[in-house]
Amino acid sequence: MKRNMLDAAQAAKRLGVKPQTLYAYVSRGLLTRTLADDGRRSLFAAHELEALARRGRPRREQRGGVEVSLGTAITEIAPSKLSYRGHDAIELARSQPFEAVAELLWTGALPSRPRWRELEQPQPLVRRSARLLPDYCFGVERFAAVAAVLAARQPLRVDLSLANVSALARLLIASFVHALPAGARARPGGVAQSLWPRLSRLPATPARVAALDCALCLLADHELASSTLAARVAASTRADPFFVVIGGLGTLAGPLHGKAATGLQRLLLEAAREPSPALAGARALQSTLTGFAHPVYADGDPRARALLEVIAARGKTRAVLDAVEDAGRRQTGGAPNIDFALAALAYAMEMPLGASEAIFAIARTAGLIAHALEEYGERPLRFRARAVFTGATAPRARRATSGG
């Protein structure tokens, strides 16, 4: 199929219309139809469909906002469903380890219980580099530093073939795990098993490791999130996988993206210090909660539901989670999203602040690599935004304030 083109069924689904309505749009000049290489099927440009969808169902305008539409075969988001390469992401999270989901995103094929030897052979260079960083530096900053160091020692990183990029991706993700401050010795296993003792002092029971694995799978990709778009722009310049990931990590470092769950975990810790669940809920109501509702899921974030189902919390921990969730629902009118669910996992599993950021970044690295591989097959340097000059203005100097 031609790049950034959707077939008739996909186009009709995107617009929410019947096929005959789709062709009526063509006859009225609202859409352009292109024949596929087989000379039979109709194809439609993704950007035209997106423009028509916006005109038909206008979104809330945002001053200076930019929307980008790209064709992709990696991830599909529906009002109540998330799919990776045509597989239900929720079912994958319940049945597959993170390594299998990552390789599905990269190759389009779901492997049978892959074994990543990179997890068993930590790079001495990674360990030496990680020792230079403070233990409280837990996530994105640590991983960006490690990725840059690894890149300098990988002369073949310019080979952008699927086999080589996949091998480098395994090395990157395993190195991120090994770069975290070491806890109890991990038993051999996958990413979640290796990661657990670096994130929690609780015993690595099968149920707890499975919950962490579930979170990694659910966070592996989410279409064109900000970090993914940054990674694709880098890949369009033919940046190697290390620097594609570094570009994505830079966007994940924002408090409204990869670090969002950290603020929610802090809220849960504060609520836990209150003497009753009722007071915990009252404290939550005083805060602006980013962990509820989601702009692309009309029926609630399915990832959050799946992750919250596997968090086995009891006693006061469960009371705090329930109180804050109830308060958040009342305040926002929305259901919990993946940020709240990830914060709930970190809180219930007694992880330090910043652990949720590490989980998010390690998981999303799989998606960043998948989008890089797809972008390497596109015309290079295809992203060229234009600015509209509005006149030179001097920045306003901030007036210094004093606490008196």
C-alpha positions as CSV (number, residue, x, y, z in Angstrom):
1,M,0.0,0.0,0.0
2,K,1.2,3.5,-0.8
3,R,2.5,5.4,2.2
4,N,0.2,7.6,4.2
5,M,-2.8,6.2,2.2
6,L,-5.9,4.4,3.6
7,D,-8.1,2.0,1.7
8,A,-11.8,2.5,1.4
9,A,-12.8,0.5,4.5
10,Q,-10.2,2.3,6.6
11,A,-11.2,5.7,5.3
12,A,-14.9,5.1,5.9
13,K,-14.1,4.0,9.4
14,R,-12.0,7.1,10.1
15,L,-14.8,9.4,9.0
16,G,-17.5,7.3,10.6
17,V,-19.5,6.9,7.4
18,K,-20.7,4.2,5.0
19,P,-18.6,3.4,1.9
20,Q,-21.3,4.9,-0.4
21,T,-21.0,8.2,1.5
22,L,-17.2,8.0,1.1
23,Y,-17.6,7.8,-2.7
24,A,-20.2,10.6,-2.6
25,Y,-17.5,12.8,-1.0
26,V,-15.2,11.9,-4.0
27,S,-17.9,12.9,-6.5
28,R,-18.5,16.2,-4.8
29,G,-14.8,17.0,-4.8
30,L,-14.3,16.7,-1.1
31,L,-11.9,13.8,-1.3
32,T,-9.3,12.7,-3.8
33,R,-9.3,9.0,-4.8
34,T,-6.1,7.3,-5.9
35,L,-5.9,3.8,-7.4
36,A,-3.6,1.3,-5.7
37,D,-0.8,-0.4,-7.6
38,D,-3.1,-3.3,-8.4
39,G,-5.4,-0.9,-10.4
40,R,-8.5,-2.0,-8.5
41,R,-8.6,-0.7,-4.9
42,S,-9.2,2.9,-4.0
43,L,-6.8,4.7,-1.7
44,F,-7.3,8.0,0.2
45,A,-4.7,10.4,1.6
46,A,-4.6,10.4,5.4
47,H,-4.2,14.2,5.6
48,E,-7.3,14.8,3.4
49,L,-9.3,12.4,5.6
50,E,-8.1,14.1,8.7
51,A,-9.0,17.6,7.4
52,L,-12.5,16.4,6.4
53,A,-13.0,14.8,9.8
54,R,-12.1,18.0,11.5
55,R,-14.5,20.0,9.4
56,G,-17.2,17.5,10.0
57,R,-16.6,17.1,13.7
58,P,-14.7,20.3,14.8
59,R,-12.3,19.9,17.7
60,R,-11.8,22.5,20.3
61,E,-9.5,25.0,18.8
62,Q,-6.2,25.7,20.5
63,R,-4.4,28.9,19.7
64,G,-1.2,28.1,17.9
65,G,-2.1,24.4,18.0
66,V,-0.6,22.0,15.4
67,E,-2.1,18.7,14.2
68,V,-0.2,16.2,12.2
69,S,-1.8,13.2,10.4
70,L,0.4,10.3,9.3
71,G,-0.4,6.9,8.0
72,T,0.9,4.1,10.2
73,A,0.5,0.3,10.4
74,I,1.7,0.2,14.1
75,T,-1.0,1.3,16.4
76,E,-4.8,2.0,16.1
77,I,-6.8,3.9,18.7
78,A,-10.6,3.6,18.8
79,P,-13.0,5.2,21.2
80,S,-12.7,2.1,23.6
81,K,-9.9,0.0,22.1
82,L,-6.2,0.1,21.5
83,S,-4.5,-2.2,19.0
84,Y,-0.9,-3.0,18.2
85,R,-0.4,-4.3,14.6
86,G,-4.0,-5.5,14.6
87,H,-3.8,-7.3,18.0
88,D,-5.9,-6.0,20.9
89,A,-3.3,-4.4,23.2
90,I,-5.3,-5.3,26.4
91,E,-5.3,-9.0,25.5
92,L,-1.6,-8.8,24.7
93,A,-0.9,-7.2,28.1
94,R,-2.8,-10.1,29.7
95,S,-1.2,-12.9,27.8
96,Q,2.3,-11.8,26.5
97,P,5.5,-10.6,28.0
98,F,6.7,-7.1,27.2
99,E,9.6,-8.5,25.0
100,A,7.0,-10.2,22.7
101,V,4.9,-7.1,22.4
102,A,8.0,-5.0,21.6
103,E,9.1,-7.3,18.8
104,L,5.5,-7.4,17.5
105,L,5.7,-3.6,17.2
106,W,9.0,-3.8,15.4
107,T,8.5,-6.6,13.0
108,G,4.7,-7.1,12.7
109,A,5.0,-10.7,13.9
110,L,4.3,-11.9,17.4
111,P,7.1,-14.2,18.6
112,S,6.8,-17.1,21.0
113,R,8.3,-16.2,24.3
114,P,11.5,-14.4,23.1
115,R,14.6,-14.5,25.2
116,W,16.6,-11.3,25.3
117,R,20.2,-12.3,26.1
118,E,21.1,-8.6,26.5
119,L,19.3,-8.7,29.8
120,E,21.7,-11.4,31.0
121,Q,24.9,-9.6,29.8
122,P,24.9,-6.1,31.3
123,Q,27.3,-3.7,29.5
124,P,30.3,-2.7,31.8
125,L,30.2,0.7,30.2
126,V,26.6,1.2,31.2
127,R,27.3,0.3,34.8
128,R,30.3,2.6,35.0
129,S,28.3,5.5,33.5
130,A,25.3,4.9,35.8
131,R,27.6,5.1,38.9
132,L,28.3,8.8,38.0
133,L,24.6,9.6,38.3
134,P,22.9,10.2,41.7
135,D,20.4,7.6,42.8
136,Y,17.5,10.0,42.8
137,C,18.1,10.6,39.1
138,F,15.7,7.7,38.3
139,G,14.3,7.9,34.8
140,V,14.5,10.0,31.6
141,E,17.7,11.9,32.5
142,R,19.5,8.6,33.4
143,F,18.3,6.9,30.2
144,A,19.3,9.8,27.9
145,A,22.8,9.8,29.4
146,V,23.2,6.0,29.0
147,A,21.8,6.1,25.4
148,A,24.4,8.8,24.4
149,V,27.3,6.8,26.0
150,L,26.2,3.6,24.2
151,A,25.8,5.4,20.9
152,A,29.5,6.5,21.0
153,R,30.6,2.9,21.2
154,Q,28.3,1.5,18.5
155,P,29.9,2.3,15.0
156,L,27.3,0.1,13.3
157,R,24.4,2.2,14.6
158,V,24.1,3.8,11.1
159,D,22.9,0.4,9.7
160,L,19.1,1.1,9.7
161,S,18.1,-2.4,8.6
162,L,15.3,-4.1,10.6
163,A,17.6,-6.8,12.0
164,N,20.3,-4.3,13.2
165,V,17.8,-1.7,14.6
166,S,15.9,-4.5,16.5
167,A,19.2,-5.7,18.0
168,L,20.2,-2.1,19.1
169,A,16.7,-1.7,20.5
170,R,17.1,-4.8,22.7
171,L,20.5,-3.5,23.8
172,L,19.0,-0.1,24.7
173,I,16.1,-1.4,26.7
174,A,18.3,-3.9,28.6
175,S,20.8,-1.1,29.3
176,F,18.1,1.1,30.7
177,V,17.2,-1.6,33.1
178,H,20.8,-2.2,34.1
179,A,21.4,1.5,34.5
180,L,18.9,1.8,37.4
181,P,20.2,1.7,40.9
182,A,20.6,-2.0,41.8
183,G,18.4,-3.6,44.5
184,A,18.1,-7.2,45.3
185,R,19.5,-9.6,42.8
186,A,17.0,-10.4,40.0
187,R,16.2,-13.9,38.9
188,P,16.8,-14.6,35.1
189,G,13.8,-13.7,33.1
190,G,12.3,-10.9,31.0
191,V,12.3,-7.1,31.3
192,A,9.7,-7.1,34.1
193,Q,11.5,-9.7,36.1
194,S,14.9,-7.9,35.7
195,L,13.3,-4.5,36.5
196,W,11.4,-5.5,39.6
197,P,14.2,-5.5,42.2
198,R,15.4,-2.1,40.9
199,L,12.0,-0.6,41.5
200,S,10.6,-2.2,44.7
201,R,11.8,-3.8,47.9
202,L,8.7,-6.0,48.0
203,P,9.3,-9.7,47.0
204,A,9.1,-10.4,43.3
205,T,6.0,-12.6,43.4
206,P,4.6,-13.8,40.1
207,A,1.5,-11.6,40.5
208,R,3.6,-8.5,41.1
209,V,5.9,-9.1,38.2
210,A,2.9,-9.8,36.0
211,A,1.4,-6.5,37.0
212,L,4.6,-4.7,36.0
213,D,4.7,-6.6,32.8
214,C,1.1,-5.6,32.1
215,A,2.0,-1.9,32.6
216,L,5.0,-2.2,30.2
217,C,2.9,-3.7,27.5
218,L,0.1,-1.2,27.9
219,L,2.5,1.8,27.7
220,A,4.6,0.4,24.8
221,D,3.0,2.7,22.2
222,H,0.1,5.1,21.8
223,E,0.1,6.3,18.2
224,L,1.4,9.8,17.6
225,A,2.0,11.0,21.2
226,S,4.3,13.9,21.5
227,S,7.4,11.7,22.2
228,T,6.5,9.6,19.2
229,L,6.2,12.5,16.8
230,A,9.6,13.8,18.1
231,A,11.1,10.4,17.4
232,R,9.7,10.3,13.9
233,V,11.0,13.8,13.1
234,A,14.5,12.6,14.2
235,A,14.2,9.4,12.2
236,S,13.2,11.4,9.1
237,T,16.6,13.0,9.2
238,R,18.0,9.4,9.3
239,A,19.2,9.8,12.9
240,D,20.3,6.4,14.3
241,P,18.1,4.6,16.8
242,F,20.0,5.9,19.8
243,F,19.4,9.5,19.0
244,V,15.8,8.8,17.9
245,V,15.2,7.5,21.4
246,I,17.0,10.4,22.9
247,G,14.7,12.8,21.0
248,G,11.7,10.9,22.3
249,L,13.1,10.9,25.8
250,G,13.4,14.7,25.7
251,T,9.7,15.0,25.2
252,L,8.9,12.4,27.8
253,A,10.8,14.5,30.3
254,G,7.9,17.0,30.4
255,P,5.6,16.9,33.5
256,L,2.5,16.6,31.2
257,H,3.8,13.4,29.4
258,G,6.2,10.9,30.8
259,K,6.4,12.4,34.3
260,A,2.6,12.8,34.8
261,A,2.2,9.7,37.0
262,T,5.0,10.9,39.4
263,G,2.8,13.9,40.5
264,L,-0.1,11.6,41.0
265,Q,2.0,9.1,43.0
266,R,3.0,12.1,45.2
267,L,-0.7,12.9,45.7
268,L,-1.4,9.3,46.8
269,L,1.5,9.4,49.3
270,E,0.2,12.7,50.7
271,A,-3.3,11.2,50.9
272,A,-2.0,8.2,52.7
273,R,-0.8,10.4,55.6
274,E,-4.3,11.6,56.2
275,P,-6.1,9.8,59.1
276,S,-9.1,8.6,57.0
277,P,-10.0,7.8,53.4
278,A,-12.6,10.7,53.5
279,L,-9.8,13.2,54.2
280,A,-7.7,11.6,51.5
281,G,-10.4,12.2,49.1
282,A,-10.8,15.8,50.3
283,R,-7.1,16.4,49.7
284,A,-7.4,15.0,46.2
285,L,-10.2,17.4,45.5
286,Q,-7.9,20.3,46.2
287,S,-5.5,19.3,43.4
288,T,-5.7,19.5,39.7
289,L,-5.9,15.9,38.6
290,T,-4.3,15.0,35.3
291,G,-5.0,11.3,35.8
292,F,-8.7,11.3,34.8
293,A,-10.5,11.4,31.5
294,H,-8.6,11.1,28.1
295,P,-9.2,13.1,24.9
296,V,-9.1,10.1,22.6
297,Y,-11.1,7.5,24.6
298,A,-14.8,8.5,24.7
299,D,-15.6,5.4,26.8
300,G,-12.7,5.7,29.2
301,D,-9.0,4.6,28.9
302,P,-9.0,0.8,28.5
303,R,-5.4,0.7,29.5
304,A,-6.2,2.1,32.9
305,R,-9.0,-0.4,33.5
306,A,-6.7,-3.3,32.6
307,L,-3.9,-2.2,34.8
308,L,-6.1,-1.3,37.8
309,E,-7.6,-4.8,37.6
310,V,-4.2,-6.5,38.3
311,I,-3.1,-4.3,41.1
312,A,-3.8,-6.4,44.2
313,A,-4.0,-3.7,46.9
314,R,-5.5,-4.3,50.3
315,G,-6.2,-2.5,53.6
316,K,-5.2,1.1,53.9
317,T,-3.5,1.0,50.4
318,R,-6.8,0.0,48.8
319,A,-8.8,2.6,50.8
320,V,-6.5,5.4,49.7
321,L,-6.6,4.3,46.0
322,D,-10.4,4.1,46.2
323,A,-10.8,7.5,47.9
324,V,-8.6,9.4,45.5
325,E,-10.2,7.7,42.5
326,D,-13.6,8.6,43.8
327,A,-12.6,12.1,44.4
328,G,-11.0,12.4,40.9
329,R,-14.1,11.0,39.2
330,R,-16.3,13.6,41.0
331,Q,-14.0,16.5,40.2
332,T,-13.3,15.8,36.6
333,G,-16.4,13.7,35.6
334,G,-14.0,11.3,33.9
335,A,-12.7,7.8,34.6
336,P,-9.1,7.1,35.5
337,N,-6.6,7.2,32.7
338,I,-3.3,5.3,32.3
339,D,-1.4,8.0,34.3
340,F,-3.5,7.4,37.4
341,A,-3.2,3.6,36.9
342,L,0.6,3.8,36.7
343,A,0.7,6.0,39.8
344,A,-1.5,3.5,41.6
345,L,0.8,0.6,40.6
346,A,3.9,2.5,41.9
347,Y,2.1,3.4,45.1
348,A,0.7,0.0,45.8
349,M,4.0,-1.7,45.1
350,E,5.9,0.7,47.3
351,M,8.1,2.1,44.6
352,P,10.1,5.3,45.0
353,L,9.0,8.5,43.4
354,G,10.3,8.5,39.8
355,A,9.8,4.7,39.3
356,S,6.7,5.4,37.2
357,E,8.7,7.6,34.9
358,A,11.3,4.8,34.5
359,I,8.5,2.3,33.6
360,F,7.0,4.7,31.1
361,A,10.3,5.5,29.4
362,I,11.4,1.8,29.2
363,A,8.0,0.8,27.8
364,R,7.7,3.6,25.3
365,T,11.2,3.0,23.9
366,A,9.7,0.0,22.2
367,G,7.2,2.2,20.4
368,L,9.7,4.9,19.5
369,I,11.9,2.2,17.8
370,A,8.8,0.9,15.9
371,H,8.0,4.3,14.6
372,A,11.6,5.0,13.7
373,L,11.6,1.8,11.6
374,E,8.5,2.8,9.8
375,E,9.8,6.3,9.3
376,Y,13.0,5.0,7.8
377,G,10.9,3.7,4.9
378,E,9.5,7.1,4.2
379,R,10.9,9.9,2.1
380,P,13.6,11.6,4.3
381,L,13.2,15.1,5.7
382,R,9.5,15.1,5.0
383,F,8.6,17.2,8.1
384,R,8.8,20.9,7.3
385,A,6.6,23.1,9.3
386,R,6.1,26.7,8.4
387,A,6.1,29.7,10.7
388,V,4.0,32.8,10.2
389,F,6.1,35.8,11.3
390,T,4.1,38.0,13.6
391,G,6.5,40.8,14.2
392,A,9.6,41.2,16.5
393,T,8.8,41.8,20.1
394,A,11.2,42.1,23.0
395,P,10.7,39.5,25.7
396,R,9.3,40.9,28.9
397,A,11.8,41.0,31.8
398,R,10.4,39.3,34.9
399,R,10.3,41.5,37.9
400,A,12.2,40.1,40.9
401,T,10.2,39.4,43.9
402,S,11.2,39.2,47.5
403,G,9.8,37.2,50.4
404,G,10.2,40.2,52.6
